[in-house]
Amino acid sequence: MSWELLLWLLALGTLLALVVQLLRFLRADGDLTLLWAEWQGRRPEWELTDVVVWVTGASSGIGEELAYQLSKLGVSLVLSARRAHELERVKRRCLENGNLKGKDILVLPLDLADRSSHEEATKTVLQEFGKIDILVNNGGVSQRSLFMDTNVDVYKELIEINYLGTVSLTKCVLPHMIERKQGKIVIVSSLLGIISVPLSGGYCASKHALRGFFSTLQMELDAYPGVTVSNICPGPVISNIVKNSLTGEVTKTLGSEADQSHKMATSRCVRLMLICMANDLKEVWIAEQPFLLMAYLWQYMPTWAWWLTNKLGKKRIENFKSGVASRCGYDMLIQKRNDRFQHL
Ligand SMILES: NC(=O)c1ccc[n+]([C@@H]2O[C@H](COP(=O)([O-])OP(=O)(O)OC[C@H]3O[C@@H](n4cnc5c(N)ncnc54)[C@H](O)[C@@H]3O)[C@@H](O)[C@H]2O)c1
């Protein structure tokens, strides 16, 4: 075989490998560090056993699924949200399907907006389990309304729950972690803490605030390498978030959602969240395409991202005005993606 032919074969092989990697990347549902950790990193089954985990927003969606997956790992669980009866339901299912006993799960009703109650709640957890290894700040609400139709109180509420509620609870728990020189603070932010979309100005603001604030805290905790902060940014995930979204008034929620077929399965999102926690990753992005690509576009080519988001944003506003509020404007792209991958 001549050298020339060998070189051609080598080049062809490299090209093929690149194409395969590109196809993989296009199907990726997490940022590259996270997917690497899933492949080669520490497993949640090894790292997250025999720990006390406090999950806020545990009565529904991502927090509820987190409770189920954590209960299978054999952790002690504290389940918080506002509705005690919903938390009791989640506790019952954890006991039915997981490896825990009744004494391993504490139901602790908590309103993130009622900051004066957070110190007492923290004391209750410490009295019950003696330590807090992981605080998952997951509770939150979203928003669907145009700025011109939105009362400023809605923005205040979003900041109170999503941002200040999270900061306040972390402030109560952190001294205990610093004293023990170990612990994990997990923030469930959003891709909307990195990018922005119309109709959710208050939600985007609260999640951008979380990212800015907790990145700073990560650096301030440099002297305590055993105390880590992880900022988790999911894209659309199946849950009740849109249904529970605030609209133009604090007292009004959207109340329904037509279709969630374009969203990531809650179980997959939570599995990747556990991988993030097991590997102490500082920030992870969890989303299917094209949402993940949009985040990369915002990061590396903001002007192009603006152009595209603006185009899709118009569709999102049109859908909202015609009463299909759950549609995100990326529907055309998602439909094309689904059609294409069905044929692969
Ligand atoms: N589902 C998504 O598409 C998505 C995407 C990105 C980020 N997130 C984030 O994930 C987190 C969980 O949301 P989800 O999607 O499971 O929605 P969800 O509506 O199903 O669950 C939200 C949880 O937060 C709780 N909560 C709301 N207000 C609260 C308050 N004042 N005090 C205490 N608890 C409160 C709710 O009771 C519920 O348990 C939120 O922070 C949300 O912003 C969700």
The ligand as an SDF file (V2000), in Angstrom:
LIG
                    3D

 44 48  0  0  0  0  0  0  0  0999 V2000
  -39.3700   21.9530   34.7260 N   0  0  0  0  0  0  0  0  0  0  0  0
  -38.6050   22.7450   34.0280 C   0  0  0  0  0  0  0  0  0  0  0  0
  -38.7500   22.8470   32.8120 O   0  0  0  0  0  0  0  0  0  0  0  0
  -37.5130   23.5090   34.7220 C   0  0  0  0  0  0  0  0  0  0  0  0
  -36.4840   24.0290   33.9300 C   0  0  0  0  0  0  0  0  0  0  0  0
  -35.4770   24.7430   34.5440 C   0  0  0  0  0  0  0  0  0  0  0  0
  -35.4810   24.9180   35.9100 C   0  0  0  0  0  0  0  0  0  0  0  0
  -36.4930   24.4080   36.6550 N   0  0  0  0  0  0  0  0  0  0  0  0
  -36.4620   24.6360   38.1050 C   0  0  0  0  0  0  0  0  0  0  0  0
  -36.6430   23.4160   38.7690 O   0  0  0  0  0  0  0  0  0  0  0  0
  -37.1790   23.6730   40.0570 C   0  0  0  0  0  0  0  0  0  0  0  0
  -38.3190   22.6980   40.3170 C   0  0  0  0  0  0  0  0  0  0  0  0
  -39.3900   23.0160   39.4530 O   0  0  0  0  0  0  0  0  0  0  0  0
  -40.3160   21.9160   38.7380 P   0  0  0  0  0  0  0  0  0  0  0  0
  -40.0590   22.0210   37.3100 O   0  0  0  0  0  0  0  0  0  0  0  0
  -40.2020   20.6330   39.4040 O   0  0  0  0  0  0  0  0  0  0  0  0
  -41.7520   22.5940   38.9840 O   0  0  0  0  0  0  0  0  0  0  0  0
  -42.9800   22.1410   39.9080 P   0  0  0  0  0  0  0  0  0  0  0  0
  -43.9470   23.2700   39.8530 O   0  0  0  0  0  0  0  0  0  0  0  0
  -43.4460   20.8030   39.5100 O   0  0  0  0  0  0  0  0  0  0  0  0
  -42.3110   22.0640   41.3530 O   0  0  0  0  0  0  0  0  0  0  0  0
  -41.9510   23.2240   42.0490 C   0  0  0  0  0  0  0  0  0  0  0  0
  -41.8090   22.8840   43.5140 C   0  0  0  0  0  0  0  0  0  0  0  0
  -41.4670   24.0890   44.2350 O   0  0  0  0  0  0  0  0  0  0  0  0
  -42.3790   24.2570   45.2960 C   0  0  0  0  0  0  0  0  0  0  0  0
  -42.5790   25.6570   45.6570 N   0  0  0  0  0  0  0  0  0  0  0  0
  -43.1200   26.6380   44.8960 C   0  0  0  0  0  0  0  0  0  0  0  0
  -43.2010   27.7730   45.6330 N   0  0  0  0  0  0  0  0  0  0  0  0
  -42.6940   27.4990   46.8540 C   0  0  0  0  0  0  0  0  0  0  0  0
  -42.5240   28.2380   48.0400 C   0  0  0  0  0  0  0  0  0  0  0  0
  -42.9140   29.5250   48.1550 N   0  0  0  0  0  0  0  0  0  0  0  0
  -41.9890   27.6310   49.1240 N   0  0  0  0  0  0  0  0  0  0  0  0
  -41.6200   26.3300   49.0640 C   0  0  0  0  0  0  0  0  0  0  0  0
  -41.7620   25.5760   47.9770 N   0  0  0  0  0  0  0  0  0  0  0  0
  -42.2950   26.1530   46.8820 C   0  0  0  0  0  0  0  0  0  0  0  0
  -43.6670   23.6300   44.7870 C   0  0  0  0  0  0  0  0  0  0  0  0
  -44.5520   23.3360   45.8580 O   0  0  0  0  0  0  0  0  0  0  0  0
  -43.1230   22.3760   44.1210 C   0  0  0  0  0  0  0  0  0  0  0  0
  -42.8520   21.4020   45.0850 O   0  0  0  0  0  0  0  0  0  0  0  0
  -37.5940   25.1290   40.0590 C   0  0  0  0  0  0  0  0  0  0  0  0
  -36.6370   25.8840   40.7520 O   0  0  0  0  0  0  0  0  0  0  0  0
  -37.5910   25.5030   38.5950 C   0  0  0  0  0  0  0  0  0  0  0  0
  -37.3360   26.8590   38.4130 O   0  0  0  0  0  0  0  0  0  0  0  0
  -37.5020   23.7100   36.0930 C   0  0  0  0  0  0  0  0  0  0  0  0
  1  2  1  0
  2  3  2  0
  2  4  1  0
  4  5  1  0
  4 44  2  0
  5  6  2  0
  6  7  1  0
  7  8  2  0
  8  9  1  0
  8 44  1  0
  9 10  1  0
  9 42  1  0
 10 11  1  0
 11 12  1  0
 11 40  1  0
 12 13  1  0
 13 14  1  0
 14 15  2  0
 14 16  1  0
 14 17  1  0
 17 18  1  0
 18 19  2  0
 18 20  1  0
 18 21  1  0
 21 22  1  0
 22 23  1  0
 23 24  1  0
 23 38  1  0
 24 25  1  0
 25 26  1  0
 25 36  1  0
 26 27  1  0
 26 35  1  0
 27 28  2  0
 28 29  1  0
 29 30  1  0
 29 35  2  0
 30 31  1  0
 30 32  2  0
 32 33  1  0
 33 34  2  0
 34 35  1  0
 36 37  1  0
 36 38  1  0
 38 39  1  0
 40 41  1  0
 40 42  1  0
 42 43  1  0
M  CHG  2   8   1  16  -1
M  END
$$$$
